């Protein structure tokens, strides 16, 4: 689904270029502290998919983390449409991953303290990236991370933040033992999510997902399923039950899980069908 002429491009401060040629100031809190939020939006058929859902979560995350409100849909749409055209993703045979970034902006000094003066809060910085992708539904093997857990009580767990160190380390932990990805437990003892995707489980012909009390990210596709009555929130433990089908889903992919640690799983054949259904529901 990639265009032959597509490439990774970006925009910041009124400038378009390839993403390896655009720059951020070294004192941006996003680069020094990982202090920022982002949304990854699927571009399909020349359009951003579920854009309103993503922007609503973006706005909620900014409020939760005491950031200035991010750019509005009205302001963003011309930029998004131009990015799609520049990247030759405006036809039915191409897909892309659009990333909208919102950092807290330049730091005044080395301290992590947030500025208390309202006028000092209006320093947030926006940039976007657009990368061509191929949507994947391949089955994957997983482990349950022995070192990394989602914090069930953290406000940060509710937001899609820049800092992905925990996910990086959990994914690396899996890769080192020959697995594709890791599942993360919650600090409350339940299973929570994958490194970059929500967990959904088909059990007794019902799709289930860990509730937000587990510290999982409020994923867009996850919420689509809940709103449509297709997926039910519940408490899930780390041990699969007989006949379970486990999958990891996000806006860009849906991967059936073939193995958890040393346990072989029944591989779902519904990954693409379910993902496509949630995309339009």
URGIRA-V449875 format. One record per residue. N is the residue number from 0. PHI is phi in whole degrees, -180 to 180 (* if undefined). OMEGA is omega in whole degrees, -180 to 180 (NA if undefined). Layout:
((N & PHI & OMEGA) (N & PHI & OMEGA))
This chain:
((0 & * & 178) (1 & -91 & 171) (2 & -80 & -180) (3 & -63 & -176) (4 & -98 & -177) (5 & -80 & 179) (6 & -152 & 178) (7 & -82 & -180) (8 & -127 & 179) (9 & -149 & 178) (10 & -139 & 172) (11 & -157 & 177) (12 & 52 & 176) (13 & 81 & -177) (14 & -116 & 173) (15 & -105 & 174) (16 & -171 & 172) (17 & -66 & -171) (18 & -68 & 178) (19 & -84 & 179) (20 & -114 & 177) (21 & -88 & -173) (22 & -132 & 174) (23 & -118 & 174) (24 & -62 & -179) (25 & -67 & -180) (26 & -96 & 175) (27 & -70 & -178) (28 & -65 & 176) (29 & -67 & -180) (30 & -85 & -176) (31 & -86 & -176) (32 & -119 & -173) (33 & 65 & -172) (34 & -94 & -180) (35 & -176 & -179) (36 & -130 & 179) (37 & -150 & 173) (38 & -131 & 174) (39 & -111 & -171) (40 & -119 & 178) (41 & -73 & 170) (42 & -102 & -177) (43 & -144 & -178) (44 & 56 & 177) (45 & 77 & -176) (46 & -135 & 173) (47 & -74 & -176) (48 & -91 & 178) (49 & 55 & -176) (50 & -60 & -179) (51 & -60 & 180) (52 & -62 & -180) (53 & -65 & -178) (54 & -68 & 176) (55 & -65 & 178) (56 & -66 & 178) (57 & -57 & -180) (58 & -64 & 179) (59 & -65 & 180) (60 & -64 & 179) (61 & -61 & 180) (62 & -64 & -178) (63 & -64 & -178) (64 & -99 & 177) (65 & 58 & 176) (66 & -102 & 171) (67 & -62 & 179) (68 & -62 & 179) (69 & -73 & -179) (70 & -56 & -178) (71 & -83 & 177) (72 & -60 & -179) (73 & -59 & -180) (74 & -74 & -174) (75 & -77 & -170) (76 & -55 & 178) (77 & -59 & 178) (78 & -66 & -179) (79 & -61 & -179) (80 & -64 & 178) (81 & -67 & 178) (82 & -61 & 179) (83 & -62 & 179) (84 & -67 & -180) (85 & -63 & -176) (86 & -98 & 178) (87 & 55 & 179) (88 & -109 & -175) (89 & -99 & 173) (90 & -139 & -171) (91 & -73 & -175) (92 & -100 & -176) (93 & -127 & 175) (94 & -134 & 179) (95 & -145 & 175) (96 & -113 & 178) (97 & -94 & 178) (98 & -113 & 176) (99 & -102 & -175) (100 & -111 & -179) (101 & -142 & 180) (102 & -97 & 179) (103 & -77 & 173) (104 & 90 & -174) (105 & -69 & 177) (106 & -84 & -180) (107 & -79 & -179) (108 & -157 & -177) (109 & -79 & -175) (110 & -75 & 179) (111 & -86 & -176) (112 & -53 & 173) (113 & -82 & 178) (114 & -70 & -179) (115 & -90 & 179) (116 & -74 & -176) (117 & -56 & -178) (118 & -66 & 180) (119 & -82 & -178) (120 & -82 & -175) (121 & -86 & -178) (122 & -121 & -176) (123 & -61 & -176) (124 & -123 & 179) (125 & -114 & 167) (126 & -153 & 180) (127 & -128 & 176) (128 & -135 & 176) (129 & -134 & -178) (130 & -122 & 173) (131 & -68 & -179) (132 & -139 & 167) (133 & -116 & -180) (134 & -70 & -172) (135 & -117 & 175) (136 & -128 & -179) (137 & -68 & 175) (138 & -74 & -177) (139 & -135 & 173) (140 & -99 & -177) (141 & -136 & 167) (142 & -125 & 169) (143 & -96 & -175) (144 & -58 & 178) (145 & -91 & -173) (146 & -120 & -174) (147 & -106 & 178) (148 & -135 & 174) (149 & -81 & 180) (150 & -82 & -175) (151 & -66 & -176) (152 & -103 & -174) (153 & -78 & 173) (154 & -64 & -178) (155 & -62 & -180) (156 & -63 & -178) (157 & -87 & -174) (158 & -126 & 177) (159 & -89 & -172) (160 & -98 & 180) (161 & -60 & -172) (162 & -72 & -179) (163 & -111 & -176) (164 & -58 & 180) (165 & -61 & 179) (166 & -66 & 178) (167 & -60 & -178) (168 & -68 & 178) (169 & -67 & 178) (170 & -63 & 179) (171 & -65 & 176) (172 & -57 & 178) (173 & -68 & -178) (174 & -61 & -179) (175 & -65 & 178) (176 & -107 & 174) (177 & 87 & 178) (178 & -102 & -175) (179 & -84 & -174) (180 & -154 & 180) (181 & -123 & 170) (182 & -101 & -177) (183 & -110 & 172) (184 & -78 & 175) (185 & -96 & 175) (186 & -65 & 176) (187 & -93 & 174) (188 & 94 & 180) (189 & -93 & 169) (190 & -80 & -174) (191 & -118 & -172) (192 & -172 & 171) (193 & -94 & -178) (194 & -72 & -178) (195 & -137 & -175) (196 & -153 & 175) (197 & -83 & 178) (198 & -94 & 170) (199 & -130 & -175) (200 & -129 & 173) (201 & -95 & -177) (202 & -136 & -179) (203 & 54 & 178) (204 & 64 & 176) (205 & -125 & 176) (206 & -82 & -178) (207 & -123 & 175) (208 & -147 & 177) (209 & -58 & 178) (210 & -74 & -175) (211 & -65 & 178) (212 & -65 & 178) (213 & -79 & -177) (214 & 90 & 178) (215 & -72 & 177) (216 & -68 & 175) (217 & -74 & -175) (218 & -65 & -178) (219 & -68 & -180) (220 & -68 & 175) (221 & -56 & -178) (222 & -68 & 175) (223 & -57 & -180) (224 & -67 & 179) (225 & -67 & -180) (226 & -62 & -178) (227 & -85 & -179) (228 & 77 & -179) (229 & -88 & -177) (230 & -118 & -180) (231 & -116 & 175) (232 & -76 & 179) (233 & -162 & 173) (234 & -87 & -179) (235 & -123 & 177) (236 & -95 & -173) (237 & -73 & -177) (238 & -89 & 178) (239 & -65 & 174) (240 & -95 & -180) (241 & -59 & 180) (242 & 87 & 178) (243 & -61 & 168) (244 & -124 & -178) (245 & -108 & 179) (246 & -143 & 173) (247 & -113 & -173) (248 & -132 & 169) (249 & -148 & -175) (250 & -69 & -175) (251 & -112 & -174) (252 & -165 & 172) (253 & -150 & -173) (254 & -112 & 171) (255 & -65 & 180) (256 & -96 & -178) (257 & -93 & -178) (258 & -154 & 173) (259 & -122 & -170) (260 & 54 & 180) (261 & -103 & -177) (262 & -98 & 175) (263 & -72 & -177) (264 & -113 & 170) (265 & -72 & -174) (266 & -85 & 179) (267 & -69 & 176) (268 & -102 & -174) (269 & -103 & -173) (270 & -57 & -177) (271 & -65 & -179) (272 & -63 & -179) (273 & -67 & 180) (274 & -58 & -179) (275 & -64 & 179) (276 & -65 & -179) (277 & -69 & -179) (278 & -65 & -176) (279 & -108 & -175) (280 & -72 & NA))
